[in-house]
């Protein structure tokens, strides 16, 4: 015979841990949205200041950088909001008011159509008042254990969804920051060639920044440094080399706008490739 009190204790631990993970991810997404708000204000102000007296670079680069900046900010916001409320993952949790009670009869066990922990099912449960009856107390333990077991699994999918959307949102956030820095580099450069090559160096180097974290993960024997992480240094070096080669060819062929668009796309892929690879390795 199942000891439902022990089962309820174990599954409550799982439920609490998953719930804490959800709150942690929501806090991270909230901070991302805050950064995006300040970044948008700073970017628009900088654009307005330098657009009045543009630096001597290809004029269309200014317009492209603005579009890339605003597009990256918009996508980062959309992905962060999608991570905050992934309601599409749990369409079946809202029980109808006409569903059978939690305990249909004395010999049929506990119904899985109702819940003791999910607020929407509690609000719609017409039989809620009857569950307090003394003869139902033993079944309540079983129902609670089953509810915690089920909801811990459901909420764990929410955590995974939030982490994935957070990674994607932060990738677009980094693209927006890069665009903002390029604004500044072009604005302070009095020579078109110097400004462009400074941007090439910046993009190539900033693509390699995650290598610092990877290096210390290896030194400290970080548990998450799996076989996928072992390929990470080569991944970032390859993207950095492609960006530098692309921008060099673009300058020599006078296709700076197209080259910068490709370079920003490669930078975005460098930030998304490793999380995607880790996700595939886990499946």
N, C-alpha and C positions, 0 to 999 in steps of 0.2 A: 504493500500500500504506500502510495506517495505521501511523503511528509511535505505538505504544501506550505507550512510555515518556513521550513528550511529553503524550499524552492523560491518562495517569495523573497527571502533575505538575499539570496544569491542574485536573483534577477533584478532586485532593486539596486544592488551595487552596479550592475551593468547599465541599468536605466539611468542612474545618477551620473555615471561617467560619460555616457553618450550625451546627456543633457548638458553637462559642463562643457563638452567639446563644441556643442552647438553655440552656446553662449560665447565661448572663446572666438569662434569663427565669426560670429556676428560683431563682436568688438573689433576684430581686424578689418572687416568690411566697412564698419563705421569709420574707422580711422582712414581707410582708403578714400572714402567719400569726402572726408574733411580735407585731406590733402588735395584732392581734385578741385574742390571749391576754391582753395587758395591759389592753386596752380592756374586755374582758369582766369582768375582776376589778375594775377601777375602777367600771364601771357598776353592778355588783351591790352593791358597797360603798356607793356614793352612794345607790342606791335604798333600801338598808337604813337609812341614816342619816336621810334626809329623810322616809321613809314613817312613821317614828314620830311626827313632828311636821310634817305636811304644811302647805304654804303655802296661803293662802286663795284657791285657784283652783277651777275645776270639778273635783270629785273624780275623775270618770272619766278625766280627762286623764292622771293618774298611771298608771293601769292601761294606758291605750293607749300611752303613751310606753314603758313597760316592754316591752309586747308588740312594739312596733315596733323597739325597740332589740335585743331578743333575736332577733327574726326577721331583721333586717338582718345581725347578726353570724353567724347560722347560714347564711344564703345566701352571705355573703362567704366563709365557711370552705369550704362545699361547692364553690363556683366555683373557689376557689384550689386545692383538692385535685384537682378535675377538670382544672385546667391543669397541675398537676405531672405527672400520669400519663395522657396521652391515648392509652391503648393501643387504644381502639376505632378509631383512624384507620389502624392498620397490622395488620389481621387476617391478611394474606397473607404476612407476612415469615417466619413460622416454617415452615421446610421440613420435610416429613416425613422420617423416617429412611430410608424406602424409595425416596426420589427418586433419579433417575439421578445419576451422579457429575458433577463439574464439567466433565470432558472425556469425553463419552460415547464418542467414537472419534476417530481421527486426522483425519477429513475432515468432521466435523459441527460443528466449532467449539466455542465455549464454551457450556455450559448456563447458562440464566438461573434455574434452579431452586435453585441453591446460591450461597453467598456466602463471600468471603474476609474479610469485615469484620464481619458481624453475628454476635454471640456465640451466639445460639440456633441459628442454622443451622449454625454450626461445631460446636456440641456434639452436634447430631443427625446430622451427616454421617458415614456409615459409611465413606466413601471418603477421609476427610481425610488419612490417612497416605500414600496413594498420590500425593498432589500434590507431594511433595518430590522425586520422581524427576527426574533431569536432563532427560529428553526432554520434560518438561512445562513447563520454565522459560519458554519463549517464550509459551506459552499462558497462563501465570500473569500475565504483564504485561497481556495483553488482558482477562483475567478481573478483575484488580484495577481496571483503568480503568473497566470496565463496572459493577462493584460500587460504586465511588465515585460514578460518575455517577448511578446509580439511587438510592443511599442519600442523596445530597445532596438530591435532589428529595423523597424520602419525609420526611426530617427537616425540610425547609423547611416542609412542611405542619404539622408539629408546632410549629414556631416560631409560625406564624400562629395556630394553635389556642391556644397559651399566651398570646400577646398579647391575643387576644380575651377569654379567660377572665380574664386579669389586669385588663383594663379593667372588666369587669363586676363582679369582686370588689371592686375599689377603689371603684366607684360605691356598692355596698352598705355598704362601710366608711365612706364619707363620710356616708351616711344615719345610721349608728350613731353617728358623732361628733356629728352635729347633734342627735340625740335626747339624747345625754349633755349637750350644752351647754344644751338646753332644760330638762333636769332642774335644772341649776345655776341658770338664770335664774328658774325658778319657785320654787326653794328659797330664794333670797336676797331675793325680792320680798315685801315686807310688804303690798303692795296688789295685789289680783287684777288690776285693770285695768292697772296699770303693768307687771306681769309679763307679761301677755298681749301688750301692745303692744311691749314690748321683744323678745319672741319674734318678732313680725311683722317688726320692723326687722332683727333678726338673720337670719332666713330670707331676706328679700329681698336683703340685702347679701351674704350668703355665696354666694348663687346667682350673683352677679356677679364673684366672685373670679377665675375663669378668664380674665376679660377682661384682667387684668394681664399674663398670659402671652401672650395673643393680641396685645396692644398691642406688647410687645417683639419678638414674632415679626415683626410688620409693620415695626417700626423697624429691626431688624437684617436684614431681607430673608431671613428663615429659609426654606430650600429647601422645607420641608414646608407652607408657607402656600399651599395650592392654592385653587382657586375655592370649594371647600367651606369652607375656613377663613375666606374672606371673608364668609360668612354667619354665622359664629360669634357676633360681637358682637350682631347682631340676635336671634339665637337665645336667648342668655342674658338679654338685656334683656326679651324677651317672656316668658320663664319667670319672671323676677323680678317683672314686673308682674302676671302671673296669680296668683302666690303671694300677693302683697300684697292684691290684690282679693279673692281667695278667703277669706283670713283676716279681712279687714275685714267682708265680708258675713256670715261665720260668726259673728263677734262680735255684729253687729247683730241677727241672727236667733236668737242663743243656741244655735247648733249648732257649738260650738267643737271638739268631738271630730271630727265629720265634716269640718270645715274643715281641721283639722290633718292628718287622714289624706290629704285631697286635696293639701294643700300638700307633704307629704313625698313623695307620689307624683310630683308635678310636679318636685320637686327631683331625685328619682331619674332621671326622664326627661331632665332637663337635663344630667345627667352621662353618660347613655347615648346621647343623640340624636346628638351630634357623632361619636363613634366609629362608630356605625352608619351615619351618612351617609358618612363616609370609606370604610367598608367597601363600601358599595354603589357608590360612585364608582369604586372600583378594579376592579370586576367588569364 
